[in-house]
Amino acid sequence: MSEPTANTTNNGNKTTSSRGQNVEINPAKTQKQQRILQSLPAAVSMADMSQVQYAARVSKIAVEYKSLENYDLFSLSPDGSEPYMKVSRSKVVKLSDKKVLSSVSSGNCYRINLSSLPIITQQA
């Protein structure tokens, strides 16, 4: 009597013997290591927070939307009202209400540049 022959299937993980039985070649697959992500510290109450105002500069010259990098801030108006953030090639987040706008591909906008230091005001 001859030994059963093995034929590999198209996914390369199983073989089929001449008797029609499935035999796994690599039964021990490696599991992906889970990333350990740290959470952000939560503020306990509003009393633990400072009131902050940021100074920003708005470009006077409109630029093409496609020229913005991801996570750049911009506005559709030259006065800087209604700030948006580009998060991908076709998605934008409106910062006032945190709504995601999809299917954005072109148009003119005004870059917003936040100053590096916030202006901290003391509460009375």
Backbone atoms as SQL, in Angstrom:
CREATE TABLE atoms (id INTEGER PRIMARY KEY, chain TEXT, resi INTEGER, resn TEXT, atom TEXT, x REAL, y REAL, z REAL);
INSERT INTO atoms VALUES
  (1, 'A', 1, 'MET', 'N', 0.846, -1.161, 0.000),
  (2, 'A', 1, 'MET', 'CA', 0.000, 0.000, 0.000),
  (3, 'A', 1, 'MET', 'C', 0.896, 1.230, 0.000),
  (4, 'A', 2, 'SER', 'N', 0.557, 2.264, -0.767),
  (5, 'A', 2, 'SER', 'CA', 1.395, 3.449, -0.897),
  (6, 'A', 2, 'SER', 'C', 1.004, 4.504, 0.126),
  (7, 'A', 3, 'GLU', 'N', 1.942, 5.388, 0.433),
  (8, 'A', 3, 'GLU', 'CA', 1.709, 6.492, 1.360),
  (9, 'A', 3, 'GLU', 'C', 0.763, 7.493, 0.717),
  (10, 'A', 4, 'PRO', 'N', -0.088, 8.138, 1.502),
  (11, 'A', 4, 'PRO', 'CA', -0.956, 9.166, 0.931),
  (12, 'A', 4, 'PRO', 'C', -0.129, 10.369, 0.493),
  (13, 'A', 5, 'THR', 'N', -0.464, 10.937, -0.629),
  (14, 'A', 5, 'THR', 'CA', 0.248, 12.108, -1.133),
  (15, 'A', 5, 'THR', 'C', -0.453, 13.366, -0.644),
  (16, 'A', 6, 'ALA', 'N', 0.320, 14.416, -0.502),
  (17, 'A', 6, 'ALA', 'CA', -0.235, 15.674, -0.002),
  (18, 'A', 6, 'ALA', 'C', -0.181, 16.725, -1.092),
  (19, 'A', 7, 'ASN', 'N', -1.260, 17.460, -1.277),
  (20, 'A', 7, 'ASN', 'CA', -1.338, 18.561, -2.237),
  (21, 'A', 7, 'ASN', 'C', -1.673, 19.829, -1.460),
  (22, 'A', 8, 'THR', 'N', -0.904, 20.896, -1.673),
  (23, 'A', 8, 'THR', 'CA', -1.188, 22.132, -0.954),
  (24, 'A', 8, 'THR', 'C', -2.339, 22.868, -1.620),
  (25, 'A', 9, 'THR', 'N', -3.120, 23.549, -0.801),
  (26, 'A', 9, 'THR', 'CA', -4.205, 24.363, -1.347),
  (27, 'A', 9, 'THR', 'C', -3.666, 25.748, -1.656),
  (28, 'A', 10, 'ASN', 'N', -4.520, 26.616, -2.198),
  (29, 'A', 10, 'ASN', 'CA', -4.053, 27.919, -2.651),
  (30, 'A', 10, 'ASN', 'C', -3.638, 28.853, -1.518),
  (31, 'A', 11, 'ASN', 'N', -4.076, 28.638, -0.269),
  (32, 'A', 11, 'ASN', 'CA', -3.652, 29.525, 0.812),
  (33, 'A', 11, 'ASN', 'C', -2.361, 29.071, 1.475),
  (34, 'A', 12, 'GLY', 'N', -1.878, 27.905, 1.164),
  (35, 'A', 12, 'GLY', 'CA', -0.595, 27.440, 1.653),
  (36, 'A', 12, 'GLY', 'C', -0.577, 26.948, 3.079),
  (37, 'A', 13, 'ASN', 'N', -1.702, 26.951, 3.781),
  (38, 'A', 13, 'ASN', 'CA', -1.724, 26.524, 5.177),
  (39, 'A', 13, 'ASN', 'C', -2.203, 25.100, 5.352),
  (40, 'A', 14, 'LYS', 'N', -2.975, 24.577, 4.431),
  (41, 'A', 14, 'LYS', 'CA', -3.528, 23.232, 4.595),
  (42, 'A', 14, 'LYS', 'C', -3.116, 22.365, 3.422),
  (43, 'A', 15, 'THR', 'N', -3.053, 21.082, 3.702),
  (44, 'A', 15, 'THR', 'CA', -2.816, 20.123, 2.639),
  (45, 'A', 15, 'THR', 'C', -3.966, 19.141, 2.629),
  (46, 'A', 16, 'THR', 'N', -4.169, 18.532, 1.502),
  (47, 'A', 16, 'THR', 'CA', -5.204, 17.515, 1.386),
  (48, 'A', 16, 'THR', 'C', -4.528, 16.208, 1.032),
  (49, 'A', 17, 'SER', 'N', -4.731, 15.197, 1.865),
  (50, 'A', 17, 'SER', 'CA', -4.119, 13.904, 1.588),
  (51, 'A', 17, 'SER', 'C', -4.949, 13.207, 0.512),
  (52, 'A', 18, 'SER', 'N', -4.414, 12.084, -0.006),
  (53, 'A', 18, 'SER', 'CA', -5.142, 11.340, -1.031),
  (54, 'A', 18, 'SER', 'C', -6.409, 10.717, -0.462),
  (55, 'A', 19, 'ARG', 'N', -6.509, 10.653, 0.862),
  (56, 'A', 19, 'ARG', 'CA', -7.709, 10.128, 1.503),
  (57, 'A', 19, 'ARG', 'C', -8.762, 11.216, 1.706),
  (58, 'A', 20, 'GLY', 'N', -8.447, 12.482, 1.348),
  (59, 'A', 20, 'GLY', 'CA', -9.409, 13.560, 1.476),
  (60, 'A', 20, 'GLY', 'C', -9.410, 14.236, 2.831),
  (61, 'A', 21, 'GLN', 'N', -8.435, 13.935, 3.680),
  (62, 'A', 21, 'GLN', 'CA', -8.380, 14.550, 4.996),
  (63, 'A', 21, 'GLN', 'C', -7.566, 15.834, 4.932),
  (64, 'A', 22, 'ASN', 'N', -8.027, 16.860, 5.632),
  (65, 'A', 22, 'ASN', 'CA', -7.285, 18.122, 5.701),
  (66, 'A', 22, 'ASN', 'C', -6.274, 18.044, 6.829),
  (67, 'A', 23, 'VAL', 'N', -5.052, 18.390, 6.536),
  (68, 'A', 23, 'VAL', 'CA', -3.980, 18.381, 7.510),
  (69, 'A', 23, 'VAL', 'C', -3.372, 19.787, 7.523),
  (70, 'A', 24, 'GLU', 'N', -3.252, 20.378, 8.715),
  (71, 'A', 24, 'GLU', 'CA', -2.676, 21.717, 8.797),
  (72, 'A', 24, 'GLU', 'C', -1.164, 21.619, 8.891),
  (73, 'A', 25, 'ILE', 'N', -0.492, 22.467, 8.104),
  (74, 'A', 25, 'ILE', 'CA', 0.968, 22.489, 8.119),
  (75, 'A', 25, 'ILE', 'C', 1.473, 23.358, 9.262),
  (76, 'A', 26, 'ASN', 'N', 0.885, 24.548, 9.447),
  (77, 'A', 26, 'ASN', 'CA', 1.353, 25.502, 10.450),
  (78, 'A', 26, 'ASN', 'C', 0.221, 25.787, 11.439),
  (79, 'A', 27, 'PRO', 'N', -0.004, 24.892, 12.408),
  (80, 'A', 27, 'PRO', 'CA', -1.127, 25.106, 13.316),
  (81, 'A', 27, 'PRO', 'C', -0.889, 26.214, 14.338),
  (82, 'A', 28, 'ALA', 'N', 0.356, 26.508, 14.680),
  (83, 'A', 28, 'ALA', 'CA', 0.638, 27.519, 15.705),
  (84, 'A', 28, 'ALA', 'C', 0.925, 28.852, 15.037),
  (85, 'A', 29, 'LYS', 'N', -0.106, 29.678, 14.860),
  (86, 'A', 29, 'LYS', 'CA', 0.093, 31.010, 14.289),
  (87, 'A', 29, 'LYS', 'C', 0.520, 31.950, 15.402),
  (88, 'A', 30, 'THR', 'N', 1.385, 32.855, 15.048),
  (89, 'A', 30, 'THR', 'CA', 1.825, 33.822, 16.049),
  (90, 'A', 30, 'THR', 'C', 0.748, 34.877, 16.242),
  (91, 'A', 31, 'GLN', 'N', 0.506, 35.218, 17.487),
  (92, 'A', 31, 'GLN', 'CA', -0.474, 36.242, 17.791),
  (93, 'A', 31, 'GLN', 'C', 0.198, 37.599, 17.765),
  (94, 'A', 32, 'LYS', 'N', -0.549, 38.629, 17.328),
  (95, 'A', 32, 'LYS', 'CA', -0.022, 39.978, 17.341),
  (96, 'A', 32, 'LYS', 'C', 0.086, 40.461, 18.770),
  (97, 'A', 33, 'GLN', 'N', 1.177, 41.132, 19.056),
  (98, 'A', 33, 'GLN', 'CA', 1.337, 41.696, 20.384),
  (99, 'A', 33, 'GLN', 'C', 0.465, 42.937, 20.496),
  (100, 'A', 34, 'GLN', 'N', -0.268, 43.039, 21.582),
  (101, 'A', 34, 'GLN', 'CA', -1.109, 44.207, 21.788),
  (102, 'A', 34, 'GLN', 'C', -0.259, 45.373, 22.272),
  (103, 'A', 35, 'ARG', 'N', -0.569, 46.540, 21.736),
  (104, 'A', 35, 'ARG', 'CA', 0.119, 47.738, 22.181),
  (105, 'A', 35, 'ARG', 'C', -0.455, 48.178, 23.513),
  (106, 'A', 36, 'ILE', 'N', 0.412, 48.624, 24.376),
  (107, 'A', 36, 'ILE', 'CA', -0.042, 49.155, 25.655),
  (108, 'A', 36, 'ILE', 'C', -0.148, 50.662, 25.484),
  (109, 'A', 37, 'LEU', 'N', -1.371, 51.161, 25.492),
  (110, 'A', 37, 'LEU', 'CA', -1.613, 52.580, 25.301),
  (111, 'A', 37, 'LEU', 'C', -1.971, 53.223, 26.629),
  (112, 'A', 38, 'GLN', 'N', -1.387, 54.359, 26.883),
  (113, 'A', 38, 'GLN', 'CA', -1.671, 55.067, 28.120),
  (114, 'A', 38, 'GLN', 'C', -2.843, 56.003, 27.898),
  (115, 'A', 39, 'SER', 'N', -3.651, 56.177, 28.921),
  (116, 'A', 39, 'SER', 'CA', -4.791, 57.076, 28.807),
  (117, 'A', 39, 'SER', 'C', -4.375, 58.480, 29.225),
  (118, 'A', 40, 'LEU', 'N', -5.144, 59.458, 28.750),
  (119, 'A', 40, 'LEU', 'CA', -4.901, 60.839, 29.138),
  (120, 'A', 40, 'LEU', 'C', -5.431, 61.068, 30.544),
  (121, 'A', 41, 'PRO', 'N', -4.756, 61.871, 31.333),
  (122, 'A', 41, 'PRO', 'CA', -5.278, 62.156, 32.668),
  (123, 'A', 41, 'PRO', 'C', -6.519, 63.042, 32.562),
  (124, 'A', 42, 'ALA', 'N', -7.551, 62.695, 33.274),
  (125, 'A', 42, 'ALA', 'CA', -8.793, 63.454, 33.241),
  (126, 'A', 42, 'ALA', 'C', -8.768, 64.544, 34.301),
  (127, 'A', 43, 'ALA', 'N', -9.350, 65.679, 33.946),
  (128, 'A', 43, 'ALA', 'CA', -9.469, 66.763, 34.921),
  (129, 'A', 43, 'ALA', 'C', -10.598, 66.409, 35.882),
  (130, 'A', 44, 'VAL', 'N', -10.381, 66.681, 37.141),
  (131, 'A', 44, 'VAL', 'CA', -11.367, 66.324, 38.155),
  (132, 'A', 44, 'VAL', 'C', -12.570, 67.244, 38.080),
  (133, 'A', 45, 'SER', 'N', -12.329, 68.550, 37.991),
  (134, 'A', 45, 'SER', 'CA', -13.437, 69.491, 37.920),
  (135, 'A', 45, 'SER', 'C', -12.985, 70.731, 37.167),
  (136, 'A', 46, 'MET', 'N', -13.929, 71.602, 36.869),
  (137, 'A', 46, 'MET', 'CA', -13.605, 72.847, 36.170),
  (138, 'A', 46, 'MET', 'C', -12.728, 73.747, 37.046),
  (139, 'A', 47, 'ALA', 'N', -12.809, 73.593, 38.362),
  (140, 'A', 47, 'ALA', 'CA', -11.983, 74.407, 39.257),
  (141, 'A', 47, 'ALA', 'C', -10.500, 74.076, 39.104),
  (142, 'A', 48, 'ASP', 'N', -10.188, 72.869, 38.608),
  (143, 'A', 48, 'ASP', 'CA', -8.796, 72.469, 38.403),
  (144, 'A', 48, 'ASP', 'C', -8.222, 72.987, 37.097),
  (145, 'A', 49, 'MET', 'N', -9.046, 73.667, 36.307),
  (146, 'A', 49, 'MET', 'CA', -8.610, 74.128, 34.987),
  (147, 'A', 49, 'MET', 'C', -8.375, 75.629, 34.978),
  (148, 'A', 50, 'SER', 'N', -7.429, 76.051, 34.151),
  (149, 'A', 50, 'SER', 'CA', -7.159, 77.474, 33.956),
  (150, 'A', 50, 'SER', 'C', -7.869, 77.941, 32.702),
  (151, 'A', 51, 'GLN', 'N', -8.245, 79.205, 32.703),
  (152, 'A', 51, 'GLN', 'CA', -8.833, 79.782, 31.505),
  (153, 'A', 51, 'GLN', 'C', -7.694, 80.250, 30.615),
  (154, 'A', 52, 'VAL', 'N', -7.713, 79.850, 29.355),
  (155, 'A', 52, 'VAL', 'CA', -6.618, 80.143, 28.439),
  (156, 'A', 52, 'VAL', 'C', -7.177, 80.754, 27.165),
  (157, 'A', 53, 'GLN', 'N', -6.464, 81.740, 26.658),
  (158, 'A', 53, 'GLN', 'CA', -6.778, 82.315, 25.358),
  (159, 'A', 53, 'GLN', 'C', -5.550, 82.147, 24.486),
  (160, 'A', 54, 'TYR', 'N', -5.764, 81.763, 23.246),
  (161, 'A', 54, 'TYR', 'CA', -4.657, 81.592, 22.319),
  (162, 'A', 54, 'TYR', 'C', -4.684, 82.714, 21.286),
  (163, 'A', 55, 'ALA', 'N', -3.527, 83.219, 20.982),
  (164, 'A', 55, 'ALA', 'CA', -3.406, 84.202, 19.924),
  (165, 'A', 55, 'ALA', 'C', -3.116, 83.449, 18.627),
  (166, 'A', 56, 'ALA', 'N', -3.781, 83.832, 17.566),
  (167, 'A', 56, 'ALA', 'CA', -3.586, 83.157, 16.284),
  (168, 'A', 56, 'ALA', 'C', -3.380, 84.193, 15.187),
  (169, 'A', 57, 'ARG', 'N', -2.703, 83.779, 14.153),
  (170, 'A', 57, 'ARG', 'CA', -2.521, 84.628, 12.974),
  (171, 'A', 57, 'ARG', 'C', -3.169, 83.918, 11.799),
  (172, 'A', 58, 'VAL', 'N', -3.879, 84.687, 10.996),
  (173, 'A', 58, 'VAL', 'CA', -4.559, 84.146, 9.822),
  (174, 'A', 58, 'VAL', 'C', -3.882, 84.726, 8.589),
  (175, 'A', 59, 'SER', 'N', -3.589, 83.858, 7.642),
  (176, 'A', 59, 'SER', 'CA', -2.949, 84.283, 6.410),
  (177, 'A', 59, 'SER', 'C', -3.870, 85.227, 5.640),
  (178, 'A', 60, 'LYS', 'N', -3.292, 86.262, 5.038),
  (179, 'A', 60, 'LYS', 'CA', -4.085, 87.189, 4.233),
  (180, 'A', 60, 'LYS', 'C', -4.281, 86.672, 2.811),
  (181, 'A', 61, 'ILE', 'N', -3.465, 85.709, 2.432),
  (182, 'A', 61, 'ILE', 'CA', -3.517, 85.161, 1.080),
  (183, 'A', 61, 'ILE', 'C', -4.133, 83.768, 1.141),
  (184, 'A', 62, 'ALA', 'N', -5.137, 83.543, 0.324),
  (185, 'A', 62, 'ALA', 'CA', -5.783, 82.230, 0.272),
  (186, 'A', 62, 'ALA', 'C', -4.851, 81.213, -0.375),
  (187, 'A', 63, 'VAL', 'N', -4.867, 80.000, 0.154),
  (188, 'A', 63, 'VAL', 'CA', -4.073, 78.908, -0.407),
  (189, 'A', 63, 'VAL', 'C', -5.014, 77.791, -0.848),
  (190, 'A', 64, 'GLU', 'N', -4.531, 76.924, -1.697),
  (191, 'A', 64, 'GLU', 'CA', -5.317, 75.788, -2.157),
  (192, 'A', 64, 'GLU', 'C', -5.390, 74.740, -1.053),
  (193, 'A', 65, 'TYR', 'N', -6.545, 74.128, -0.875),
  (194, 'A', 65, 'TYR', 'CA', -6.755, 73.111, 0.161),
  (195, 'A', 65, 'TYR', 'C', -5.746, 71.971, 0.024),
  (196, 'A', 66, 'LYS', 'N', -5.436, 71.589, -1.197),
  (197, 'A', 66, 'LYS', 'CA', -4.518, 70.464, -1.427),
  (198, 'A', 66, 'LYS', 'C', -3.114, 70.751, -0.903),
  (199, 'A', 67, 'SER', 'N', -2.755, 72.033, -0.741),
  (200, 'A', 67, 'SER', 'CA', -1.403, 72.372, -0.286),
  (201, 'A', 67, 'SER', 'C', -1.257, 72.259, 1.233),
  (202, 'A', 68, 'LEU', 'N', -2.354, 72.112, 1.962),
  (203, 'A', 68, 'LEU', 'CA', -2.291, 71.972, 3.412),
  (204, 'A', 68, 'LEU', 'C', -1.786, 70.594, 3.796),
  (205, 'A', 69, 'GLU', 'N', -1.007, 70.535, 4.866),
  (206, 'A', 69, 'GLU', 'CA', -0.569, 69.262, 5.433),
  (207, 'A', 69, 'GLU', 'C', -1.664, 68.747, 6.354),
  (208, 'A', 70, 'ASN', 'N', -1.640, 67.458, 6.668),
  (209, 'A', 70, 'ASN', 'CA', -2.574, 66.923, 7.653),
  (210, 'A', 70, 'ASN', 'C', -2.354, 67.624, 8.991),
  (211, 'A', 71, 'TYR', 'N', -3.447, 67.893, 9.696),
  (212, 'A', 71, 'TYR', 'CA', -3.488, 68.546, 11.002),
  (213, 'A', 71, 'TYR', 'C', -3.151, 70.037, 10.943),
  (214, 'A', 72, 'ASP', 'N', -3.174, 70.626, 9.764),
  (215, 'A', 72, 'ASP', 'CA', -3.052, 72.077, 9.644),
  (216, 'A', 72, 'ASP', 'C', -4.398, 72.707, 9.954),
  (217, 'A', 73, 'LEU', 'N', -4.368, 73.864, 10.610),
  (218, 'A', 73, 'LEU', 'CA', -5.581, 74.622, 10.890),
  (219, 'A', 73, 'LEU', 'C', -5.819, 75.600, 9.752),
  (220, 'A', 74, 'PHE', 'N', -7.092, 75.820, 9.407),
  (221, 'A', 74, 'PHE', 'CA', -7.431, 76.770, 8.354),
  (222, 'A', 74, 'PHE', 'C', -8.840, 77.278, 8.575),
  (223, 'A', 75, 'SER', 'N', -9.174, 78.331, 7.844),
  (224, 'A', 75, 'SER', 'CA', -10.507, 78.905, 7.883),
  (225, 'A', 75, 'SER', 'C', -10.960, 79.153, 6.452),
  (226, 'A', 76, 'LEU', 'N', -12.248, 79.158, 6.258),
  (227, 'A', 76, 'LEU', 'CA', -12.781, 79.456, 4.927),
  (228, 'A', 76, 'LEU', 'C', -12.950, 80.950, 4.732),
  (229, 'A', 77, 'SER', 'N', -12.872, 81.709, 5.814),
  (230, 'A', 77, 'SER', 'CA', -13.024, 83.158, 5.716),
  (231, 'A', 77, 'SER', 'C', -11.705, 83.838, 6.095),
  (232, 'A', 78, 'PRO', 'N', -11.433, 85.007, 5.523),
  (233, 'A', 78, 'PRO', 'CA', -10.154, 85.674, 5.798),
  (234, 'A', 78, 'PRO', 'C', -10.020, 86.208, 7.219),
  (235, 'A', 79, 'ASP', 'N', -11.116, 86.289, 7.980),
  (236, 'A', 79, 'ASP', 'CA', -11.011, 86.785, 9.356),
  (237, 'A', 79, 'ASP', 'C', -10.708, 85.667, 10.352),
  (238, 'A', 80, 'GLY', 'N', -10.663, 84.416, 9.917),
  (239, 'A', 80, 'GLY', 'CA', -10.291, 83.304, 10.783),
  (240, 'A', 80, 'GLY', 'C', -11.431, 82.703, 11.565),
  (241, 'A', 81, 'SER', 'N', -12.644, 83.178, 11.345),
  (242, 'A', 81, 'SER', 'CA', -13.782, 82.595, 12.054),
  (243, 'A', 81, 'SER', 'C', -14.051, 81.201, 11.500),
  (244, 'A', 82, 'GLU', 'N', -14.685, 80.384, 12.280),
  (245, 'A', 82, 'GLU', 'CA', -14.967, 78.985, 11.914),
  (246, 'A', 82, 'GLU', 'C', -13.684, 78.221, 11.568),
  (247, 'A', 83, 'PRO', 'N', -12.832, 77.951, 12.550),
  (248, 'A', 83, 'PRO', 'CA', -11.600, 77.204, 12.259),
  (249, 'A', 83, 'PRO', 'C', -11.877, 75.725, 11.980),
  (250, 'A', 84, 'TYR', 'N', -11.105, 75.179, 11.074),
  (251, 'A', 84, 'TYR', 'CA', -11.182, 73.773, 10.685),
  (252, 'A', 84, 'TYR', 'C', -9.794, 73.168, 10.813),
  (253, 'A', 85, 'MET', 'N', -9.742, 71.821, 10.875),
  (254, 'A', 85, 'MET', 'CA', -8.473, 71.106, 10.862),
  (255, 'A', 85, 'MET', 'C', -8.546, 70.021, 9.796),
  (256, 'A', 86, 'LYS', 'N', -7.550, 69.994, 8.928),
  (257, 'A', 86, 'LYS', 'CA', -7.458, 68.943, 7.914),
  (258, 'A', 86, 'LYS', 'C', -6.889, 67.704, 8.583),
  (259, 'A', 87, 'VAL', 'N', -7.616, 66.573, 8.543),
  (260, 'A', 87, 'VAL', 'CA', -7.134, 65.354, 9.199),
  (261, 'A', 87, 'VAL', 'C', -6.713, 64.276, 8.215),
  (262, 'A', 88, 'SER', 'N', -7.145, 64.380, 6.974),
  (263, 'A', 88, 'SER', 'CA', -6.680, 63.474, 5.932),
  (264, 'A', 88, 'SER', 'C', -6.880, 64.171, 4.593),
  (265, 'A', 89, 'ARG', 'N', -6.609, 63.466, 3.520),
  (266, 'A', 89, 'ARG', 'CA', -6.708, 64.079, 2.202),
  (267, 'A', 89, 'ARG', 'C', -8.109, 64.573, 1.892),
  (268, 'A', 90, 'SER', 'N', -9.132, 63.903, 2.429),
  (269, 'A', 90, 'SER', 'CA', -10.505, 64.288, 2.099),
  (270, 'A', 90, 'SER', 'C', -11.395, 64.517, 3.317),
  (271, 'A', 91, 'LYS', 'N', -10.823, 64.587, 4.520),
  (272, 'A', 91, 'LYS', 'CA', -11.633, 64.791, 5.718),
  (273, 'A', 91, 'LYS', 'C', -11.161, 66.013, 6.488),
  (274, 'A', 92, 'VAL', 'N', -12.152, 66.729, 7.031),
  (275, 'A', 92, 'VAL', 'CA', -11.916, 67.963, 7.763),
  (276, 'A', 92, 'VAL', 'C', -12.738, 67.915, 9.041),
  (277, 'A', 93, 'VAL', 'N', -12.193, 68.438, 10.145),
  (278, 'A', 93, 'VAL', 'CA', -12.932, 68.542, 11.402),
  (279, 'A', 93, 'VAL', 'C', -13.211, 70.016, 11.666),
  (280, 'A', 94, 'LYS', 'N', -14.475, 70.332, 11.895),
  (281, 'A', 94, 'LYS', 'CA', -14.866, 71.688, 12.272),
  (282, 'A', 94, 'LYS', 'C', -14.632, 71.801, 13.778),
  (283, 'A', 95, 'LEU', 'N', -13.749, 72.692, 14.201),
  (284, 'A', 95, 'LEU', 'CA', -13.328, 72.738, 15.596),
  (285, 'A', 95, 'LEU', 'C', -14.396, 73.271, 16.540),
  (286, 'A', 96, 'SER', 'N', -15.340, 74.051, 16.045),
  (287, 'A', 96, 'SER', 'CA', -16.356, 74.605, 16.939),
  (288, 'A', 96, 'SER', 'C', -17.329, 73.548, 17.442),
  (289, 'A', 97, 'ASP', 'N', -17.659, 72.557, 16.616),
  (290, 'A', 97, 'ASP', 'CA', -18.589, 71.517, 17.061),
  (291, 'A', 97, 'ASP', 'C', -18.045, 70.098, 16.906),
  (292, 'A', 98, 'LYS', 'N', -16.794, 69.956, 16.489),
  (293, 'A', 98, 'LYS', 'CA', -16.090, 68.671, 16.366),
  (294, 'A', 98, 'LYS', 'C', -16.760, 67.716, 15.386),
  (295, 'A', 99, 'LYS', 'N', -17.436, 68.246, 14.398),
  (296, 'A', 99, 'LYS', 'CA', -18.075, 67.425, 13.361),
  (297, 'A', 99, 'LYS', 'C', -17.073, 67.168, 12.242),
  (298, 'A', 100, 'VAL', 'N', -17.096, 65.949, 11.717),
  (299, 'A', 100, 'VAL', 'CA', -16.216, 65.572, 10.619),
  (300, 'A', 100, 'VAL', 'C', -16.951, 65.802, 9.306),
  (301, 'A', 101, 'LEU', 'N', -16.305, 66.511, 8.403),
  (302, 'A', 101, 'LEU', 'CA', -16.850, 66.730, 7.070),
  (303, 'A', 101, 'LEU', 'C', -16.053, 65.864, 6.104),
  (304, 'A', 102, 'SER', 'N', -16.743, 65.027, 5.357),
  (305, 'A', 102, 'SER', 'CA', -16.073, 64.145, 4.399),
  (306, 'A', 102, 'SER', 'C', -16.210, 64.699, 2.993),
  (307, 'A', 103, 'SER', 'N', -15.505, 64.117, 2.085),
  (308, 'A', 103, 'SER', 'CA', -15.576, 64.418, 0.658),
  (309, 'A', 103, 'SER', 'C', -15.134, 65.835, 0.330),
  (310, 'A', 104, 'VAL', 'N', -14.104, 66.327, 1.002),
  (311, 'A', 104, 'VAL', 'CA', -13.522, 67.621, 0.675),
  (312, 'A', 104, 'VAL', 'C', -12.325, 67.352, -0.221),
  (313, 'A', 105, 'SER', 'N', -12.257, 68.025, -1.356),
  (314, 'A', 105, 'SER', 'CA', -11.144, 67.733, -2.253),
  (315, 'A', 105, 'SER', 'C', -10.409, 68.974, -2.729),
  (316, 'A', 106, 'SER', 'N', -11.077, 70.119, -2.809),
  (317, 'A', 106, 'SER', 'CA', -10.395, 71.306, -3.311),
  (318, 'A', 106, 'SER', 'C', -11.102, 72.554, -2.808),
  (319, 'A', 107, 'GLY', 'N', -10.477, 73.687, -3.056),
  (320, 'A', 107, 'GLY', 'CA', -11.035, 74.972, -2.671),
  (321, 'A', 107, 'GLY', 'C', -9.962, 75.849, -2.062),
  (322, 'A', 108, 'ASN', 'N', -10.292, 77.121, -1.883),
  (323, 'A', 108, 'ASN', 'CA', -9.367, 78.063, -1.286),
  (324, 'A', 108, 'ASN', 'C', -9.668, 78.217, 0.194),
  (325, 'A', 109, 'CYS', 'N', -8.626, 78.375, 0.985),
  (326, 'A', 109, 'CYS', 'CA', -8.782, 78.543, 2.426),
  (327, 'A', 109, 'CYS', 'C', -7.642, 79.407, 2.943),
  (328, 'A', 110, 'TYR', 'N', -7.750, 79.810, 4.193),
  (329, 'A', 110, 'TYR', 'CA', -6.767, 80.678, 4.833),
  (330, 'A', 110, 'TYR', 'C', -6.127, 79.926, 5.993),
  (331, 'A', 111, 'ARG', 'N', -4.801, 79.819, 5.971),
  (332, 'A', 111, 'ARG', 'CA', -4.087, 79.115, 7.030),
  (333, 'A', 111, 'ARG', 'C', -4.210, 79.857, 8.349),
  (334, 'A', 112, 'ILE', 'N', -4.300, 79.087, 9.426),
  (335, 'A', 112, 'ILE', 'CA', -4.299, 79.649, 10.772),
  (336, 'A', 112, 'ILE', 'C', -3.056, 79.138, 11.481),
  (337, 'A', 113, 'ASN', 'N', -2.309, 80.063, 12.087),
  (338, 'A', 113, 'ASN', 'CA', -1.096, 79.699, 12.816),
  (339, 'A', 113, 'ASN', 'C', -1.270, 80.145, 14.262),
  (340, 'A', 114, 'LEU', 'N', -1.311, 79.191, 15.178),
  (341, 'A', 114, 'LEU', 'CA', -1.408, 79.519, 16.600),
  (342, 'A', 114, 'LEU', 'C', -0.049, 79.952, 17.112),
  (343, 'A', 115, 'SER', 'N', -0.049, 80.908, 18.001),
  (344, 'A', 115, 'SER', 'CA', 1.222, 81.307, 18.602),
  (345, 'A', 115, 'SER', 'C', 1.695, 80.184, 19.506),
  (346, 'A', 116, 'SER', 'N', 2.978, 80.150, 19.772),
  (347, 'A', 116, 'SER', 'CA', 3.528, 79.041, 20.541),
  (348, 'A', 116, 'SER', 'C', 3.197, 79.128, 22.025),
  (349, 'A', 117, 'LEU', 'N', 2.934, 80.318, 22.539),
  (350, 'A', 117, 'LEU', 'CA', 2.657, 80.465, 23.959),
  (351, 'A', 117, 'LEU', 'C', 1.230, 80.973, 24.172),
  (352, 'A', 118, 'PRO', 'N', 0.451, 80.283, 24.987),
  (353, 'A', 118, 'PRO', 'CA', -0.892, 80.783, 25.276),
  (354, 'A', 118, 'PRO', 'C', -0.839, 81.968, 26.229),
  (355, 'A', 119, 'ILE', 'N', -1.866, 82.785, 26.169),
  (356, 'A', 119, 'ILE', 'CA', -1.995, 83.910, 27.074),
  (357, 'A', 119, 'ILE', 'C', -2.892, 83.442, 28.224),
  (358, 'A', 120, 'ILE', 'N', -2.324, 83.258, 29.396),
  (359, 'A', 120, 'ILE', 'CA', -3.082, 82.733, 30.541),
  (360, 'A', 120, 'ILE', 'C', -3.650, 83.898, 31.339),
  (361, 'A', 121, 'THR', 'N', -4.944, 83.854, 31.552),
  (362, 'A', 121, 'THR', 'CA', -5.599, 84.896, 32.347),
  (363, 'A', 121, 'THR', 'C', -5.969, 84.329, 33.697),
  (364, 'A', 122, 'GLN', 'N', -5.814, 85.117, 34.712),
  (365, 'A', 122, 'GLN', 'CA', -6.153, 84.679, 36.058),
  (366, 'A', 122, 'GLN', 'C', -7.615, 84.962, 36.340),
  (367, 'A', 123, 'GLN', 'N', -8.282, 84.021, 36.941),
  (368, 'A', 123, 'GLN', 'CA', -9.678, 84.218, 37.318),
  (369, 'A', 123, 'GLN', 'C', -9.741, 84.914, 38.660),
  (370, 'A', 124, 'ALA', 'N', -10.722, 85.814, 38.810),
  (371, 'A', 124, 'ALA', 'CA', -10.860, 86.555, 40.064),
  (372, 'A', 124, 'ALA', 'C', -11.591, 85.746, 41.106);
